[in-house]
């Protein structure tokens, strides 16, 4: 097992996935954090206007794992009132 500091760290905060995700409140929070870079791996935001510090779109599975592994933090913006969690 690798130590937490063994993964190469990049300067982004990562979120991803489609199932049971609610990115709209997350985007509202991001809007006040313009000095940070956010990467969201999903197709749920394809029709949304995003803040300039946000990159969003579908990525292959290996890129999803790399973005998660190298991020400063991982956020999972879940829908409310679920009876089970995914992710």
PDB file with SEQRES, HELIX, SHEET and CRYST1 records, atoms N, CA, C and O in Angstrom:
SEQRES   1 A   87  UNK UNK UNK UNK UNK UNK UNK UNK UNK UNK UNK UNK UNK          
SEQRES   2 A   87  UNK UNK UNK UNK UNK UNK UNK UNK UNK UNK UNK UNK UNK          
SEQRES   3 A   87  UNK UNK UNK UNK UNK UNK UNK UNK UNK UNK UNK UNK UNK          
SEQRES   4 A   87  UNK UNK UNK UNK UNK UNK UNK UNK UNK UNK UNK UNK UNK          
SEQRES   5 A   87  UNK UNK UNK UNK UNK UNK UNK UNK UNK UNK UNK UNK UNK          
SEQRES   6 A   87  UNK UNK UNK UNK UNK UNK UNK UNK UNK UNK UNK UNK UNK          
SEQRES   7 A   87  UNK UNK UNK UNK UNK UNK UNK UNK UNK                          
HELIX    1 AA1 UNK A    4  UNK A    6  5                                   3    
HELIX    2 AA2 UNK A   24  UNK A   30  1                                   7    
HELIX    3 AA3 UNK A   61  UNK A   69  1                                   9    
SHEET    1 AA1 4 UNK A  54  UNK A  56  0                                        
SHEET    2 AA1 4 UNK A  37  UNK A  41  1                                        
SHEET    3 AA1 4 UNK A  12  UNK A  16  1                                        
SHEET    4 AA1 4 UNK A  73  UNK A  74  1                                        
CRYST1    1.000    1.000    1.000  90.00  90.00  90.00 P 1           1          
ATOM      1  N   UNK A   1       0.835  -1.175   0.000  1.00  0.00           N  
ATOM      2  CA  UNK A   1       0.000   0.000   0.000  1.00  0.00           C  
ATOM      3  C   UNK A   1       0.884   1.244   0.000  1.00  0.00           C  
ATOM      4  O   UNK A   1       1.874   1.312   0.729  1.00  0.00           O  
ATOM      5  N   UNK A   2       0.522   2.221  -0.817  1.00  0.00           N  
ATOM      6  CA  UNK A   2       1.290   3.454  -0.899  1.00  0.00           C  
ATOM      7  C   UNK A   2       0.909   4.409   0.219  1.00  0.00           C  
ATOM      8  O   UNK A   2      -0.245   4.450   0.646  1.00  0.00           O  
ATOM      9  N   UNK A   3       1.865   5.161   0.683  1.00  0.00           N  
ATOM     10  CA  UNK A   3       1.569   6.222   1.642  1.00  0.00           C  
ATOM     11  C   UNK A   3       0.790   7.308   0.921  1.00  0.00           C  
ATOM     12  O   UNK A   3       0.899   7.447  -0.297  1.00  0.00           O  
ATOM     13  N   UNK A   4       0.004   8.081   1.664  1.00  0.00           N  
ATOM     14  CA  UNK A   4      -0.841   9.118   1.074  1.00  0.00           C  
ATOM     15  C   UNK A   4      -0.029  10.125   0.271  1.00  0.00           C  
ATOM     16  O   UNK A   4      -0.510  10.635  -0.741  1.00  0.00           O  
ATOM     17  N   UNK A   5       1.185  10.418   0.702  1.00  0.00           N  
ATOM     18  CA  UNK A   5       1.988  11.415  -0.008  1.00  0.00           C  
ATOM     19  C   UNK A   5       2.753  10.808  -1.178  1.00  0.00           C  
ATOM     20  O   UNK A   5       3.488  11.525  -1.858  1.00  0.00           O  
ATOM     21  N   UNK A   6       2.605   9.510  -1.434  1.00  0.00           N  
ATOM     22  CA  UNK A   6       3.319   8.875  -2.541  1.00  0.00           C  
ATOM     23  C   UNK A   6       2.663   9.165  -3.894  1.00  0.00           C  
ATOM     24  O   UNK A   6       3.331   9.110  -4.926  1.00  0.00           O  
ATOM     25  N   UNK A   7       1.367   9.472  -3.899  1.00  0.00           N  
ATOM     26  CA  UNK A   7       0.686   9.779  -5.166  1.00  0.00           C  
ATOM     27  C   UNK A   7       1.078  11.176  -5.619  1.00  0.00           C  
ATOM     28  O   UNK A   7       1.115  12.101  -4.808  1.00  0.00           O  
ATOM     29  N   UNK A   8       1.368  11.339  -6.895  1.00  0.00           N  
ATOM     30  CA  UNK A   8       1.699  12.683  -7.382  1.00  0.00           C  
ATOM     31  C   UNK A   8       0.479  13.578  -7.236  1.00  0.00           C  
ATOM     32  O   UNK A   8      -0.598  13.249  -7.735  1.00  0.00           O  
ATOM     33  N   UNK A   9       0.638  14.694  -6.562  1.00  0.00           N  
ATOM     34  CA  UNK A   9      -0.504  15.565  -6.308  1.00  0.00           C  
ATOM     35  C   UNK A   9      -0.554  16.707  -7.309  1.00  0.00           C  
ATOM     36  O   UNK A   9       0.449  17.372  -7.567  1.00  0.00           O  
ATOM     37  N   UNK A  10      -1.723  16.919  -7.862  1.00  0.00           N  
ATOM     38  CA  UNK A  10      -1.957  18.039  -8.756  1.00  0.00           C  
ATOM     39  C   UNK A  10      -2.747  19.089  -7.996  1.00  0.00           C  
ATOM     40  O   UNK A  10      -3.020  18.917  -6.808  1.00  0.00           O  
ATOM     41  N   UNK A  11      -3.110  20.150  -8.649  1.00  0.00           N  
ATOM     42  CA  UNK A  11      -3.709  21.278  -7.943  1.00  0.00           C  
ATOM     43  C   UNK A  11      -5.220  21.381  -8.170  1.00  0.00           C  
ATOM     44  O   UNK A  11      -5.748  22.487  -8.280  1.00  0.00           O  
ATOM     45  N   UNK A  12      -5.918  20.256  -8.242  1.00  0.00           N  
ATOM     46  CA  UNK A  12      -7.360  20.316  -8.467  1.00  0.00           C  
ATOM     47  C   UNK A  12      -8.117  19.588  -7.364  1.00  0.00           C  
ATOM     48  O   UNK A  12      -7.571  18.750  -6.646  1.00  0.00           O  
ATOM     49  N   UNK A  13      -9.396  19.942  -7.259  1.00  0.00           N  
ATOM     50  CA  UNK A  13     -10.327  19.230  -6.391  1.00  0.00           C  
ATOM     51  C   UNK A  13     -11.236  18.440  -7.325  1.00  0.00           C  
ATOM     52  O   UNK A  13     -11.767  18.984  -8.294  1.00  0.00           O  
ATOM     53  N   UNK A  14     -11.410  17.163  -7.030  1.00  0.00           N  
ATOM     54  CA  UNK A  14     -12.087  16.254  -7.952  1.00  0.00           C  
ATOM     55  C   UNK A  14     -13.468  15.848  -7.449  1.00  0.00           C  
ATOM     56  O   UNK A  14     -13.674  15.629  -6.256  1.00  0.00           O  
ATOM     57  N   UNK A  15     -14.390  15.755  -8.371  1.00  0.00           N  
ATOM     58  CA  UNK A  15     -15.694  15.129  -8.150  1.00  0.00           C  
ATOM     59  C   UNK A  15     -16.030  14.379  -9.429  1.00  0.00           C  
ATOM     60  O   UNK A  15     -15.605  14.775 -10.514  1.00  0.00           O  
ATOM     61  N   UNK A  16     -16.785  13.307  -9.308  1.00  0.00           N  
ATOM     62  CA  UNK A  16     -17.122  12.571 -10.511  1.00  0.00           C  
ATOM     63  C   UNK A  16     -18.245  11.588 -10.315  1.00  0.00           C  
ATOM     64  O   UNK A  16     -18.636  11.276  -9.190  1.00  0.00           O  
ATOM     65  N   UNK A  17     -18.751  11.112 -11.409  1.00  0.00           N  
ATOM     66  CA  UNK A  17     -19.821  10.129 -11.407  1.00  0.00           C  
ATOM     67  C   UNK A  17     -21.128  10.728 -11.871  1.00  0.00           C  
ATOM     68  O   UNK A  17     -21.290  11.947 -11.914  1.00  0.00           O  
ATOM     69  N   UNK A  18     -22.057   9.856 -12.218  1.00  0.00           N  
ATOM     70  CA  UNK A  18     -23.375  10.282 -12.681  1.00  0.00           C  
ATOM     71  C   UNK A  18     -24.493   9.804 -11.759  1.00  0.00           C  
ATOM     72  O   UNK A  18     -25.468  10.520 -11.534  1.00  0.00           O  
ATOM     73  N   UNK A  19     -24.351   8.611 -11.236  1.00  0.00           N  
ATOM     74  CA  UNK A  19     -25.417   8.001 -10.455  1.00  0.00           C  
ATOM     75  C   UNK A  19     -25.603   8.696  -9.109  1.00  0.00           C  
ATOM     76  O   UNK A  19     -24.662   8.819  -8.325  1.00  0.00           O  
ATOM     77  N   UNK A  20     -26.813   9.142  -8.856  1.00  0.00           N  
ATOM     78  CA  UNK A  20     -27.203   9.767  -7.579  1.00  0.00           C  
ATOM     79  C   UNK A  20     -26.410  11.032  -7.253  1.00  0.00           C  
ATOM     80  O   UNK A  20     -26.221  11.349  -6.079  1.00  0.00           O  
ATOM     81  N   UNK A  21     -25.951  11.748  -8.252  1.00  0.00           N  
ATOM     82  CA  UNK A  21     -25.172  12.973  -8.017  1.00  0.00           C  
ATOM     83  C   UNK A  21     -26.048  14.210  -8.192  1.00  0.00           C  
ATOM     84  O   UNK A  21     -26.947  14.237  -9.032  1.00  0.00           O  
ATOM     85  N   UNK A  22     -25.769  15.235  -7.383  1.00  0.00           N  
ATOM     86  CA  UNK A  22     -26.422  16.538  -7.510  1.00  0.00           C  
ATOM     87  C   UNK A  22     -25.325  17.585  -7.513  1.00  0.00           C  
ATOM     88  O   UNK A  22     -24.843  17.988  -6.455  1.00  0.00           O  
ATOM     89  N   UNK A  23     -24.932  18.022  -8.688  1.00  0.00           N  
ATOM     90  CA  UNK A  23     -23.815  18.951  -8.820  1.00  0.00           C  
ATOM     91  C   UNK A  23     -24.211  20.423  -8.683  1.00  0.00           C  
ATOM     92  O   UNK A  23     -23.333  21.270  -8.518  1.00  0.00           O  
ATOM     93  N   UNK A  24     -25.496  20.752  -8.745  1.00  0.00           N  
ATOM     94  CA  UNK A  24     -25.888  22.161  -8.724  1.00  0.00           C  
ATOM     95  C   UNK A  24     -25.509  22.873  -7.420  1.00  0.00           C  
ATOM     96  O   UNK A  24     -24.958  23.971  -7.498  1.00  0.00           O  
ATOM     97  N   UNK A  25     -25.767  22.319  -6.223  1.00  0.00           N  
ATOM     98  CA  UNK A  25     -25.301  22.990  -5.005  1.00  0.00           C  
ATOM     99  C   UNK A  25     -23.770  23.061  -4.937  1.00  0.00           C  
ATOM    100  O   UNK A  25     -23.208  24.021  -4.411  1.00  0.00           O  
ATOM    101  N   UNK A  26     -23.118  22.048  -5.469  1.00  0.00           N  
ATOM    102  CA  UNK A  26     -21.653  22.032  -5.513  1.00  0.00           C  
ATOM    103  C   UNK A  26     -21.140  23.183  -6.374  1.00  0.00           C  
ATOM    104  O   UNK A  26     -20.193  23.872  -5.996  1.00  0.00           O  
ATOM    105  N   UNK A  27     -21.768  23.388  -7.533  1.00  0.00           N  
ATOM    106  CA  UNK A  27     -21.363  24.504  -8.396  1.00  0.00           C  
ATOM    107  C   UNK A  27     -21.597  25.850  -7.712  1.00  0.00           C  
ATOM    108  O   UNK A  27     -20.808  26.778  -7.885  1.00  0.00           O  
ATOM    109  N   UNK A  28     -22.662  25.959  -6.950  1.00  0.00           N  
ATOM    110  CA  UNK A  28     -22.904  27.201  -6.198  1.00  0.00           C  
ATOM    111  C   UNK A  28     -21.776  27.462  -5.207  1.00  0.00           C  
ATOM    112  O   UNK A  28     -21.325  28.598  -5.064  1.00  0.00           O  
ATOM    113  N   UNK A  29     -21.324  26.426  -4.529  1.00  0.00           N  
ATOM    114  CA  UNK A  29     -20.215  26.575  -3.573  1.00  0.00           C  
ATOM    115  C   UNK A  29     -18.908  26.911  -4.294  1.00  0.00           C  
ATOM    116  O   UNK A  29     -18.137  27.754  -3.835  1.00  0.00           O  
ATOM    117  N   UNK A  30     -18.671  26.255  -5.405  1.00  0.00           N  
ATOM    118  CA  UNK A  30     -17.458  26.496  -6.191  1.00  0.00           C  
ATOM    119  C   UNK A  30     -17.379  27.951  -6.645  1.00  0.00           C  
ATOM    120  O   UNK A  30     -16.291  28.521  -6.726  1.00  0.00           O  
ATOM    121  N   UNK A  31     -18.516  28.540  -6.937  1.00  0.00           N  
ATOM    122  CA  UNK A  31     -18.536  29.902  -7.467  1.00  0.00           C  
ATOM    123  C   UNK A  31     -17.838  30.902  -6.544  1.00  0.00           C  
ATOM    124  O   UNK A  31     -17.326  31.918  -7.013  1.00  0.00           O  
ATOM    125  N   UNK A  32     -17.811  30.628  -5.256  1.00  0.00           N  
ATOM    126  CA  UNK A  32     -17.134  31.540  -4.321  1.00  0.00           C  
ATOM    127  C   UNK A  32     -15.674  31.144  -4.069  1.00  0.00           C  
ATOM    128  O   UNK A  32     -14.989  31.786  -3.273  1.00  0.00           O  
ATOM    129  N   UNK A  33     -15.207  30.115  -4.726  1.00  0.00           N  
ATOM    130  CA  UNK A  33     -13.838  29.609  -4.539  1.00  0.00           C  
ATOM    131  C   UNK A  33     -13.055  29.732  -5.840  1.00  0.00           C  
ATOM    132  O   UNK A  33     -12.494  28.748  -6.321  1.00  0.00           O  
ATOM    133  N   UNK A  34     -13.014  30.906  -6.399  1.00  0.00           N  
ATOM    134  CA  UNK A  34     -12.420  31.126  -7.720  1.00  0.00           C  
ATOM    135  C   UNK A  34     -10.908  30.900  -7.773  1.00  0.00           C  
ATOM    136  O   UNK A  34     -10.351  30.767  -8.862  1.00  0.00           O  
ATOM    137  N   UNK A  35     -10.235  30.855  -6.626  1.00  0.00           N  
ATOM    138  CA  UNK A  35      -8.783  30.662  -6.635  1.00  0.00           C  
ATOM    139  C   UNK A  35      -8.393  29.179  -6.656  1.00  0.00           C  
ATOM    140  O   UNK A  35      -7.205  28.858  -6.666  1.00  0.00           O  
ATOM    141  N   UNK A  36      -9.378  28.272  -6.662  1.00  0.00           N  
ATOM    142  CA  UNK A  36      -9.115  26.840  -6.715  1.00  0.00           C  
ATOM    143  C   UNK A  36      -9.559  26.283  -8.063  1.00  0.00           C  
ATOM    144  O   UNK A  36     -10.442  26.843  -8.713  1.00  0.00           O  
ATOM    145  N   UNK A  37      -8.941  25.177  -8.479  1.00  0.00           N  
ATOM    146  CA  UNK A  37      -9.286  24.503  -9.722  1.00  0.00           C  
ATOM    147  C   UNK A  37     -10.131  23.273  -9.409  1.00  0.00           C  
ATOM    148  O   UNK A  37      -9.794  22.501  -8.512  1.00  0.00           O  
ATOM    149  N   UNK A  38     -11.224  23.085 -10.141  1.00  0.00           N  
ATOM    150  CA  UNK A  38     -12.122  21.957  -9.931  1.00  0.00           C  
ATOM    151  C   UNK A  38     -12.246  21.150 -11.212  1.00  0.00           C  
ATOM    152  O   UNK A  38     -12.351  21.708 -12.304  1.00  0.00           O  
ATOM    153  N   UNK A  39     -12.232  19.828 -11.066  1.00  0.00           N  
ATOM    154  CA  UNK A  39     -12.438  18.918 -12.182  1.00  0.00           C  
ATOM    155  C   UNK A  39     -13.615  18.028 -11.812  1.00  0.00           C  
ATOM    156  O   UNK A  39     -13.616  17.392 -10.757  1.00  0.00           O  
ATOM    157  N   UNK A  40     -14.612  17.986 -12.683  1.00  0.00           N  
ATOM    158  CA  UNK A  40     -15.806  17.166 -12.441  1.00  0.00           C  
ATOM    159  C   UNK A  40     -15.965  16.213 -13.618  1.00  0.00           C  
ATOM    160  O   UNK A  40     -16.213  16.640 -14.745  1.00  0.00           O  
ATOM    161  N   UNK A  41     -15.823  14.937 -13.349  1.00  0.00           N  
ATOM    162  CA  UNK A  41     -15.914  13.908 -14.386  1.00  0.00           C  
ATOM    163  C   UNK A  41     -17.346  13.394 -14.459  1.00  0.00           C  
ATOM    164  O   UNK A  41     -17.712  12.441 -13.771  1.00  0.00           O  
ATOM    165  N   UNK A  42     -18.147  14.033 -15.295  1.00  0.00           N  
ATOM    166  CA  UNK A  42     -19.546  13.660 -15.472  1.00  0.00           C  
ATOM    167  C   UNK A  42     -20.066  14.237 -16.776  1.00  0.00           C  
ATOM    168  O   UNK A  42     -19.511  15.200 -17.306  1.00  0.00           O  
ATOM    169  N   UNK A  43     -21.134  13.643 -17.289  1.00  0.00           N  
ATOM    170  CA  UNK A  43     -21.810  14.237 -18.439  1.00  0.00           C  
ATOM    171  C   UNK A  43     -23.069  14.984 -18.010  1.00  0.00           C  
ATOM    172  O   UNK A  43     -23.779  15.526 -18.856  1.00  0.00           O  
ATOM    173  N   UNK A  44     -23.355  15.023 -16.718  1.00  0.00           N  
ATOM    174  CA  UNK A  44     -24.556  15.684 -16.204  1.00  0.00           C  
ATOM    175  C   UNK A  44     -24.504  17.203 -16.317  1.00  0.00           C  
ATOM    176  O   UNK A  44     -25.526  17.872 -16.163  1.00  0.00           O  
ATOM    177  N   UNK A  45     -23.331  17.747 -16.582  1.00  0.00           N  
ATOM    178  CA  UNK A  45     -23.187  19.198 -16.672  1.00  0.00           C  
ATOM    179  C   UNK A  45     -22.930  19.676 -18.097  1.00  0.00           C  
ATOM    180  O   UNK A  45     -22.564  20.832 -18.308  1.00  0.00           O  
ATOM    181  N   UNK A  46     -23.118  18.797 -19.068  1.00  0.00           N  
ATOM    182  CA  UNK A  46     -22.808  19.138 -20.460  1.00  0.00           C  
ATOM    183  C   UNK A  46     -23.561  20.373 -20.959  1.00  0.00           C  
ATOM    184  O   UNK A  46     -23.050  21.094 -21.817  1.00  0.00           O  
ATOM    185  N   UNK A  47     -24.748  20.628 -20.446  1.00  0.00           N  
ATOM    186  CA  UNK A  47     -25.546  21.767 -20.920  1.00  0.00           C  
ATOM    187  C   UNK A  47     -25.509  22.963 -19.970  1.00  0.00           C  
ATOM    188  O   UNK A  47     -26.290  23.900 -20.133  1.00  0.00           O  
ATOM    189  N   UNK A  48     -24.618  22.946 -18.986  1.00  0.00           N  
ATOM    190  CA  UNK A  48     -24.532  24.019 -17.986  1.00  0.00           C  
ATOM    191  C   UNK A  48     -23.387  24.971 -18.300  1.00  0.00           C  
ATOM    192  O   UNK A  48     -22.354  24.566 -18.833  1.00  0.00           O  
ATOM    193  N   UNK A  49     -23.584  26.239 -17.964  1.00  0.00           N  
ATOM    194  CA  UNK A  49     -22.507  27.217 -18.023  1.00  0.00           C  
ATOM    195  C   UNK A  49     -21.724  27.093 -16.727  1.00  0.00           C  
ATOM    196  O   UNK A  49     -22.303  27.175 -15.643  1.00  0.00           O  
ATOM    197  N   UNK A  50     -20.425  26.899 -16.826  1.00  0.00           N  
ATOM    198  CA  UNK A  50     -19.591  26.632 -15.655  1.00  0.00           C  
ATOM    199  C   UNK A  50     -18.695  27.817 -15.334  1.00  0.00           C  
ATOM    200  O   UNK A  50     -18.319  28.573 -16.231  1.00  0.00           O  
ATOM    201  N   UNK A  51     -18.348  27.987 -14.058  1.00  0.00           N  
ATOM    202  CA  UNK A  51     -17.364  29.008 -13.701  1.00  0.00           C  
ATOM    203  C   UNK A  51     -16.041  28.729 -14.419  1.00  0.00           C  
ATOM    204  O   UNK A  51     -15.780  27.587 -14.798  1.00  0.00           O  
ATOM    205  N   UNK A  52     -15.214  29.740 -14.610  1.00  0.00           N  
ATOM    206  CA  UNK A  52     -13.970  29.553 -15.362  1.00  0.00           C  
ATOM    207  C   UNK A  52     -12.961  28.619 -14.690  1.00  0.00           C  
ATOM    208  O   UNK A  52     -12.037  28.140 -15.348  1.00  0.00           O  
ATOM    209  N   UNK A  53     -13.120  28.356 -13.408  1.00  0.00           N  
ATOM    210  CA  UNK A  53     -12.191  27.488 -12.692  1.00  0.00           C  
ATOM    211  C   UNK A  53     -12.679  26.039 -12.626  1.00  0.00           C  
ATOM    212  O   UNK A  53     -12.181  25.255 -11.819  1.00  0.00           O  
ATOM    213  N   UNK A  54     -13.656  25.681 -13.476  1.00  0.00           N  
ATOM    214  CA  UNK A  54     -14.227  24.332 -13.474  1.00  0.00           C  
ATOM    215  C   UNK A  54     -14.084  23.710 -14.861  1.00  0.00           C  
ATOM    216  O   UNK A  54     -14.442  24.317 -15.870  1.00  0.00           O  
ATOM    217  N   UNK A  55     -13.552  22.484 -14.888  1.00  0.00           N  
ATOM    218  CA  UNK A  55     -13.545  21.655 -16.104  1.00  0.00           C  
ATOM    219  C   UNK A  55     -14.490  20.496 -15.834  1.00  0.00           C  
ATOM    220  O   UNK A  55     -14.396  19.852 -14.789  1.00  0.00           O  
ATOM    221  N   UNK A  56     -15.391  20.223 -16.754  1.00  0.00           N  
ATOM    222  CA  UNK A  56     -16.334  19.122 -16.563  1.00  0.00           C  
ATOM    223  C   UNK A  56     -16.546  18.384 -17.868  1.00  0.00           C  
ATOM    224  O   UNK A  56     -16.519  18.977 -18.946  1.00  0.00           O  
ATOM    225  N   UNK A  57     -16.756  17.088 -17.758  1.00  0.00           N  
ATOM    226  CA  UNK A  57     -17.043  16.261 -18.920  1.00  0.00           C  
ATOM    227  C   UNK A  57     -16.715  14.811 -18.625  1.00  0.00           C  
ATOM    228  O   UNK A  57     -16.071  14.493 -17.626  1.00  0.00           O  
ATOM    229  N   UNK A  58     -17.160  13.953 -19.494  1.00  0.00           N  
ATOM    230  CA  UNK A  58     -16.876  12.522 -19.355  1.00  0.00           C  
ATOM    231  C   UNK A  58     -15.401  12.247 -19.604  1.00  0.00           C  
ATOM    232  O   UNK A  58     -14.772  12.898 -20.439  1.00  0.00           O  
ATOM    233  N   UNK A  59     -14.863  11.295 -18.887  1.00  0.00           N  
ATOM    234  CA  UNK A  59     -13.480  10.858 -19.078  1.00  0.00           C  
ATOM    235  C   UNK A  59     -13.448   9.333 -19.037  1.00  0.00           C  
ATOM    236  O   UNK A  59     -14.328   8.718 -18.433  1.00  0.00           O  
ATOM    237  N   UNK A  60     -12.452   8.713 -19.668  1.00  0.00           N  
ATOM    238  CA  UNK A  60     -12.302   7.252 -19.580  1.00  0.00           C  
ATOM    239  C   UNK A  60     -12.013   6.831 -18.136  1.00  0.00           C  
ATOM    240  O   UNK A  60     -11.556   7.638 -17.326  1.00  0.00           O  
ATOM    241  N   UNK A  61     -12.279   5.575 -17.828  1.00  0.00           N  
ATOM    242  CA  UNK A  61     -12.129   5.058 -16.459  1.00  0.00           C  
ATOM    243  C   UNK A  61     -10.718   5.270 -15.907  1.00  0.00           C  
ATOM    244  O   UNK A  61     -10.564   5.635 -14.742  1.00  0.00           O  
ATOM    245  N   UNK A  62      -9.692   5.048 -16.723  1.00  0.00           N  
ATOM    246  CA  UNK A  62      -8.318   5.211 -16.227  1.00  0.00           C  
ATOM    247  C   UNK A  62      -8.018   6.676 -15.903  1.00  0.00           C  
ATOM    248  O   UNK A  62      -7.277   6.957 -14.961  1.00  0.00           O  
ATOM    249  N   UNK A  63      -8.585   7.614 -16.672  1.00  0.00           N  
ATOM    250  CA  UNK A  63      -8.407   9.039 -16.392  1.00  0.00           C  
ATOM    251  C   UNK A  63      -9.189   9.439 -15.140  1.00  0.00           C  
ATOM    252  O   UNK A  63      -8.714  10.258 -14.353  1.00  0.00           O  
ATOM    253  N   UNK A  64     -10.376   8.873 -14.950  1.00  0.00           N  
ATOM    254  CA  UNK A  64     -11.169   9.100 -13.742  1.00  0.00           C  
ATOM    255  C   UNK A  64     -10.353   8.726 -12.506  1.00  0.00           C  
ATOM    256  O   UNK A  64     -10.273   9.491 -11.545  1.00  0.00           O  
ATOM    257  N   UNK A  65      -9.753   7.543 -12.546  1.00  0.00           N  
ATOM    258  CA  UNK A  65      -8.941   7.072 -11.414  1.00  0.00           C  
ATOM    259  C   UNK A  65      -7.718   7.961 -11.205  1.00  0.00           C  
ATOM    260  O   UNK A  65      -7.366   8.256 -10.063  1.00  0.00           O  
ATOM    261  N   UNK A  66      -7.060   8.395 -12.287  1.00  0.00           N  
ATOM    262  CA  UNK A  66      -5.889   9.263 -12.161  1.00  0.00           C  
ATOM    263  C   UNK A  66      -6.269  10.611 -11.565  1.00  0.00           C  
ATOM    264  O   UNK A  66      -5.577  11.116 -10.680  1.00  0.00           O  
ATOM    265  N   UNK A  67      -7.357  11.195 -12.041  1.00  0.00           N  
ATOM    266  CA  UNK A  67      -7.802  12.490 -11.513  1.00  0.00           C  
ATOM    267  C   UNK A  67      -8.143  12.397 -10.027  1.00  0.00           C  
ATOM    268  O   UNK A  67      -7.834  13.307  -9.258  1.00  0.00           O  
ATOM    269  N   UNK A  68      -8.778  11.301  -9.627  1.00  0.00           N  
ATOM    270  CA  UNK A  68      -9.114  11.113  -8.223  1.00  0.00           C  
ATOM    271  C   UNK A  68      -7.845  10.937  -7.390  1.00  0.00           C  
ATOM    272  O   UNK A  68      -7.707  11.541  -6.326  1.00  0.00           O  
ATOM    273  N   UNK A  69      -6.929  10.119  -7.870  1.00  0.00           N  
ATOM    274  CA  UNK A  69      -5.706   9.802  -7.132  1.00  0.00           C  
ATOM    275  C   UNK A  69      -4.808  11.026  -6.952  1.00  0.00           C  
ATOM    276  O   UNK A  69      -4.149  11.159  -5.921  1.00  0.00           O  
ATOM    277  N   UNK A  70      -4.776  11.906  -7.929  1.00  0.00           N  
ATOM    278  CA  UNK A  70      -3.835  13.020  -7.885  1.00  0.00           C  
ATOM    279  C   UNK A  70      -4.452  14.330  -7.372  1.00  0.00           C  
ATOM    280  O   UNK A  70      -3.785  15.364  -7.344  1.00  0.00           O  
ATOM    281  N   UNK A  71      -5.707  14.278  -6.975  1.00  0.00           N  
ATOM    282  CA  UNK A  71      -6.381  15.502  -6.537  1.00  0.00           C  
ATOM    283  C   UNK A  71      -5.993  15.895  -5.113  1.00  0.00           C  
ATOM    284  O   UNK A  71      -5.525  15.071  -4.327  1.00  0.00           O  
ATOM    285  N   UNK A  72      -6.200  17.163  -4.808  1.00  0.00           N  
ATOM    286  CA  UNK A  72      -5.974  17.670  -3.452  1.00  0.00           C  
ATOM    287  C   UNK A  72      -7.069  17.181  -2.514  1.00  0.00           C  
ATOM    288  O   UNK A  72      -6.830  16.992  -1.321  1.00  0.00           O  
ATOM    289  N   UNK A  73      -8.284  16.972  -3.055  1.00  0.00           N  
ATOM    290  CA  UNK A  73      -9.430  16.484  -2.284  1.00  0.00           C  
ATOM    291  C   UNK A  73     -10.427  15.869  -3.259  1.00  0.00           C  
ATOM    292  O   UNK A  73     -10.432  16.196  -4.445  1.00  0.00           O  
ATOM    293  N   UNK A  74     -11.266  14.979  -2.750  1.00  0.00           N  
ATOM    294  CA  UNK A  74     -12.324  14.363  -3.540  1.00  0.00           C  
ATOM    295  C   UNK A  74     -13.659  14.686  -2.877  1.00  0.00           C  
ATOM    296  O   UNK A  74     -13.823  14.497  -1.672  1.00  0.00           O  
ATOM    297  N   UNK A  75     -14.611  15.174  -3.668  1.00  0.00           N  
ATOM    298  CA  UNK A  75     -15.934  15.534  -3.177  1.00  0.00           C  
ATOM    299  C   UNK A  75     -16.956  14.647  -3.887  1.00  0.00           C  
ATOM    300  O   UNK A  75     -16.852  14.414  -5.091  1.00  0.00           O  
ATOM    301  N   UNK A  76     -17.949  14.150  -3.132  1.00  0.00           N  
ATOM    302  CA  UNK A  76     -19.012  13.342  -3.718  1.00  0.00           C  
ATOM    303  C   UNK A  76     -20.343  14.052  -3.433  1.00  0.00           C  
ATOM    304  O   UNK A  76     -20.936  13.846  -2.374  1.00  0.00           O  
ATOM    305  N   UNK A  77     -20.814  14.881  -4.363  1.00  0.00           N  
ATOM    306  CA  UNK A  77     -22.056  15.629  -4.147  1.00  0.00           C  
ATOM    307  C   UNK A  77     -23.288  14.753  -4.399  1.00  0.00           C  
ATOM    308  O   UNK A  77     -23.764  14.658  -5.530  1.00  0.00           O  
ATOM    309  N   UNK A  78     -23.793  14.125  -3.361  1.00  0.00           N  
ATOM    310  CA  UNK A  78     -24.888  13.161  -3.460  1.00  0.00           C  
ATOM    311  C   UNK A  78     -26.250  13.847  -3.413  1.00  0.00           C  
ATOM    312  O   UNK A  78     -26.412  14.902  -2.799  1.00  0.00           O  
ATOM    313  N   UNK A  79     -27.218  13.229  -4.072  1.00  0.00           N  
ATOM    314  CA  UNK A  79     -28.601  13.666  -3.957  1.00  0.00           C  
ATOM    315  C   UNK A  79     -29.087  13.413  -2.530  1.00  0.00           C  
ATOM    316  O   UNK A  79     -28.551  12.555  -1.828  1.00  0.00           O  
ATOM    317  N   UNK A  80     -30.079  14.146  -2.115  1.00  0.00           N  
ATOM    318  CA  UNK A  80     -30.648  13.990  -0.768  1.00  0.00           C  
ATOM    319  C   UNK A  80     -31.630  12.821  -0.725  1.00  0.00           C  
ATOM    320  O   UNK A  80     -32.159  12.386  -1.748  1.00  0.00           O  
ATOM    321  N   UNK A  81     -31.853  12.330   0.489  1.00  0.00           N  
ATOM    322  CA  UNK A  81     -32.895  11.344   0.781  1.00  0.00           C  
ATOM    323  C   UNK A  81     -32.725  10.017   0.039  1.00  0.00           C  
ATOM    324  O   UNK A  81     -33.707   9.387  -0.354  1.00  0.00           O  
ATOM    325  N   UNK A  82     -31.487   9.605  -0.147  1.00  0.00           N  
ATOM    326  CA  UNK A  82     -31.236   8.294  -0.762  1.00  0.00           C  
ATOM    327  C   UNK A  82     -31.393   7.205   0.289  1.00  0.00           C  
ATOM    328  O   UNK A  82     -31.126   7.432   1.469  1.00  0.00           O  
ATOM    329  N   UNK A  83     -31.822   6.037  -0.135  1.00  0.00           N  
ATOM    330  CA  UNK A  83     -31.879   4.917   0.797  1.00  0.00           C  
ATOM    331  C   UNK A  83     -30.653   4.024   0.680  1.00  0.00           C  
ATOM    332  O   UNK A  83     -30.471   3.096   1.468  1.00  0.00           O  
ATOM    333  N   UNK A  84     -29.815   4.310  -0.307  1.00  0.00           N  
ATOM    334  CA  UNK A  84     -28.519   3.642  -0.429  1.00  0.00           C  
ATOM    335  C   UNK A  84     -27.573   4.597  -1.156  1.00  0.00           C  
ATOM    336  O   UNK A  84     -28.007   5.465  -1.913  1.00  0.00           O  
ATOM    337  N   UNK A  85     -26.298   4.423  -0.917  1.00  0.00           N  
ATOM    338  CA  UNK A  85     -25.289   5.297  -1.526  1.00  0.00           C  
ATOM    339  C   UNK A  85     -24.563   4.556  -2.637  1.00  0.00           C  
ATOM    340  O   UNK A  85     -24.417   3.334  -2.597  1.00  0.00           O  
ATOM    341  N   UNK A  86     -24.117   5.301  -3.611  1.00  0.00           N  
ATOM    342  CA  UNK A  86     -23.325   4.764  -4.716  1.00  0.00           C  
ATOM    343  C   UNK A  86     -22.030   5.527  -4.773  1.00  0.00           C  
ATOM    344  O   UNK A  86     -22.022   6.734  -4.533  1.00  0.00           O  
ATOM    345  N   UNK A  87     -20.948   4.875  -5.078  1.00  0.00           N  
ATOM    346  CA  UNK A  87     -19.678   5.565  -5.223  1.00  0.00           C  
ATOM    347  C   UNK A  87     -18.808   5.286  -4.112  1.00  0.00           C  
ATOM    348  O   UNK A  87     -17.685   5.788  -4.066  1.00  0.00           O  
TER     349      UNK A  87                                                      
END                                                                             
